[in-house]
Amino acid sequence: MADLNVRTETEPVVEDDYTMAEVLLWVLGILMIPLVPILMVAFLTPFSGM
């Protein structure tokens, strides 16, 4: 009884593939999450007072 308005000729959803540039940007962005604070501490910590 619930199948009254179901379309039987539905087209499959085709998604675009990602380019290698997009994948590399995503990997770089994910790697920068932990690297940014580490690099900030490494480069912005004053060493002259030690």
NORMONOR-V829133 format. One record per pair of residues at least 24 apart in sequence whose ideal C-beta (glycine too) atoms are under 10 Angstrom apart, sorted by sequence separation. I is the first residue (numbers start at 1). GAP is how many residues later the second one is. If there is no record, write none. Layout:
BEGIN
((I,GAP) (I,GAP))
END
This chain:
BEGIN
none
END
